[in-house]
Amino acid sequence: MAKLYVSNKNESARLFDSSFLEIFTHVHWIVPVIVYLPVVAFCTYYAMTKDALSVTDAVGGFLAAVLLWTLTEYLLHRFVFHYEPKSDWGKRLHFLMHGVHHDYPNDAKRLVMPPAVSIPLALLFLGLFWLLLPAAYVAIAFGGFIFGYICYDEIHYATHHAPMKGRVGLFLKHHHVRHHYLDNGRGYGVSSPLWDYVFRTTYGEKEEGEAEVKEA
């Protein structure tokens, strides 16, 4: 089987000639928690007070939005991050967005999304929620969606650099490691394999040539 990565070490490839731009491509795993957890807390508080949602409606809306995030994560990973353009500029953009992660899967500073990318995307989804949902549910939906995103980023980091334990942790780690080292045309879910099962892009239990889980 062809090698699916360039380096399995905790090292980086330079993306920009500009040292200033390069700074924004290296992100510590705690950054999404610091930036977005207050947003989740504010949205939940706003929904319960200003929007006056009941506990049942708030919990239901929040969990539905988390589920929506897992679908969004799957679709983005499969159809955007793994879309392979033909043009030179398209290939360059693909490498910047996701190709570099597959070439250097254990680069610890490129495992969570840079805020320079995630914040505009978050605002885009906030706008979509505002257009598509009843006003009373916008805050709780956005809070749940962003919480799902935080879980995605932190689970992604953990699958590469944390000794995940227990059945759930080991399952998630195996699922993502296979995507990197066995077959990157399957296993698109990171925080949840749900949609891989729905769309039949998961792996068999006893797949031949299964990649080893590489502990941090």
C-alpha positions in Angstrom: 0.0 0.0 0.0 1.3 3.4 -0.9 2.4 5.6 2.0 -0.3 8.2 2.8 1.9 10.7 4.6 5.2 12.5 4.3 6.2 12.7 7.9 4.7 11.1 11.1 6.8 13.3 13.4 5.6 16.4 15.3 7.1 18.8 12.7 5.7 21.5 10.4 6.0 22.4 6.7 6.2 26.1 6.0 3.1 27.4 4.2 3.9 31.0 3.6 7.1 33.0 2.7 5.8 35.7 5.1 6.7 35.0 8.7 3.7 37.1 9.7 1.2 35.0 7.8 3.0 31.8 9.0 2.2 32.7 12.6 -1.5 32.4 12.0 -1.2 28.8 10.7 0.1 27.5 14.0 -2.6 27.1 16.7 -2.4 25.6 20.2 -5.2 23.1 20.9 -6.6 25.2 23.8 -7.3 28.2 21.6 -10.8 27.0 20.3 -11.8 26.4 24.0 -10.7 29.9 25.0 -12.3 31.6 22.0 -15.5 29.7 21.7 -16.6 28.3 25.1 -17.6 31.8 26.3 -19.7 32.1 23.1 -21.5 28.8 24.0 -22.1 30.0 27.5 -23.4 33.4 26.4 -25.7 31.8 23.8 -27.1 29.4 26.3 -27.7 32.1 28.8 -29.3 34.4 26.2 -31.6 31.6 25.1 -32.8 30.8 28.6 -33.3 34.5 29.6 -33.9 36.8 26.7 -35.5 34.2 24.4 -37.2 32.6 27.4 -36.9 29.0 26.1 -38.0 26.3 28.4 -35.4 23.8 29.7 -36.8 21.2 27.4 -36.7 23.4 24.3 -33.2 24.7 25.2 -31.8 21.2 25.7 -33.5 19.8 22.6 -32.3 22.7 20.5 -28.8 22.5 21.8 -28.5 18.7 21.1 -30.1 19.1 17.7 -27.5 21.7 16.8 -24.7 19.5 18.0 -26.0 16.7 15.7 -26.2 19.2 12.9 -22.5 20.1 13.5 -21.6 16.4 13.1 -23.3 16.3 9.7 -21.6 19.6 8.7 -18.2 18.3 9.9 -18.7 15.2 7.8 -19.8 17.0 4.6 -17.1 19.6 4.9 -14.4 17.0 5.4 -15.6 14.7 2.6 -16.7 17.2 -0.1 -14.6 20.3 0.6 -11.4 19.2 2.4 -11.0 16.2 0.2 -12.0 17.8 -3.1 -9.0 17.7 -5.4 -8.9 20.6 -7.9 -7.1 20.4 -11.2 -5.7 23.9 -11.4 -2.4 24.9 -9.8 -4.0 27.5 -7.6 -6.7 25.1 -6.6 -4.1 22.5 -5.6 -2.3 25.1 -3.6 -5.5 26.1 -1.8 -6.3 22.4 -1.1 -2.9 21.9 0.4 -3.3 24.9 2.6 -6.7 23.8 3.8 -6.2 20.1 4.4 -3.4 18.6 2.3 -0.7 19.7 4.7 -2.5 17.9 7.5 -2.4 14.6 5.6 1.3 15.1 4.7 2.2 16.0 8.3 -0.6 14.4 10.4 1.1 14.7 13.8 2.0 18.4 13.5 0.6 19.4 16.9 0.2 23.1 15.9 -2.0 22.3 12.9 -4.6 20.1 14.4 -7.2 22.7 15.3 -8.6 25.3 12.9 -7.0 28.8 13.0 -9.4 31.4 14.3 -8.7 33.5 11.2 -10.6 30.7 9.3 -13.0 29.5 12.0 -14.4 32.9 13.0 -15.6 33.9 9.5 -17.1 30.4 9.1 -18.8 30.7 12.5 -20.3 34.1 11.4 -21.5 32.6 8.2 -23.4 29.8 10.0 -24.8 32.4 12.5 -26.1 34.3 9.5 -27.7 31.1 8.1 -29.3 30.3 11.4 -30.7 33.8 11.6 -32.2 33.5 8.1 -33.6 29.9 8.5 -34.6 29.5 12.1 -37.3 31.2 14.3 -35.6 34.1 16.2 -36.1 32.4 19.6 -34.0 29.4 18.5 -31.0 31.2 16.9 -29.0 31.6 20.0 -29.4 28.1 21.3 -28.8 26.6 17.9 -25.6 28.6 17.4 -24.4 27.7 20.9 -24.9 24.0 20.3 -23.4 24.2 16.9 -20.3 25.9 18.3 -20.1 23.4 21.1 -20.0 20.6 18.5 -17.2 22.4 16.8 -15.2 22.7 20.0 -15.6 19.0 20.6 -14.5 18.3 17.0 -11.3 20.3 17.3 -10.4 18.8 20.7 -11.2 15.3 19.7 -9.1 15.7 16.6 -6.1 16.9 18.6 -6.6 14.0 21.0 -6.7 11.4 18.3 -3.2 12.4 17.3 -1.6 13.4 20.5 -3.4 12.0 23.5 -3.5 8.4 24.9 -7.2 8.0 24.5 -8.6 5.3 26.8 -11.9 3.4 27.1 -14.0 1.9 24.4 -15.3 5.2 23.0 -11.9 7.0 23.1 -10.1 4.1 21.4 -12.8 3.7 18.9 -12.6 7.3 17.8 -8.8 7.2 17.7 -8.8 4.0 15.6 -11.4 5.5 13.3 -9.5 8.6 12.6 -6.1 6.9 12.4 -7.4 4.6 9.7 -8.4 7.7 7.7 -4.7 8.9 7.8 -2.8 5.6 7.4 -5.1 3.1 5.7 -7.7 4.8 3.4 -8.3 8.5 3.3 -11.3 8.0 1.1 -13.3 6.8 4.1 -13.7 7.7 7.8 -14.6 11.4 7.4 -16.2 11.8 10.8 -13.9 12.8 13.5 -16.0 13.8 16.5 -18.5 11.1 15.6 -18.5 8.2 13.0 -22.4 8.4 12.7 -22.5 9.8 9.2 -19.8 7.4 8.0 -22.3 4.6 8.9 -25.2 6.5 7.3 -23.4 7.1 4.0 -21.3 3.9 4.1 -17.9 5.4 4.3 -16.8 3.5 7.5 -14.3 0.7 7.8 -14.8 -3.0 8.4 -14.1 -4.4 11.9 -11.3 -6.7 10.6 -10.0 -4.7 7.7 -6.8 -6.2 6.3 -3.8 -3.9 6.6 -5.4 -1.9 9.4 -3.0 0.9 10.5 -1.6 0.8 14.0 -2.8 3.4 16.5 0.2 5.7 17.1 0.2 6.8 20.7 1.5 10.2 21.5 
